[in-house]
Amino acid sequence: MENFWESVNLMIFVYALAAVVSLAVAWIIKLLFGVIHLKEKRAAANNPAPDEASDEPSGDGEKVIAEGTS
């Protein structure tokens, strides 16, 4: 009977260890995604969006027509 309880204790220990490792890995992955998101926000704040730059009117206020069009 003692051998049975030792195996149950080992099973509980392995289960708890797997839970701890799983939570640690999940936390690390969440942290990595948070860092990536933070870097994306910082990069977006430092660089203007391409749409904002194209909305600016040309210097003389006239529309620019591409060559070869009428």
C-alpha positions, 0 to 999 in steps of 0.5 A: 500500500505504501508503494501506491501512495508514493505513486500518487504523491509523485503524480500530484508533484508532476501535475503541479510541476507541469502546471507551474511550467505551463503558467510560466511559459504562458506569462513569458509569451504574454510578456513578449507580445506586450513588448512587441506591441509597445515597440509598435506603438513607439514606432507609430508615434515616431513616424507619421502615417503615410496617409497623413503625408499624402493629404497635404496640399502641394505648395501652390494649391493646384492639383498635380496631374500625372504625365500622359493624362488629359 
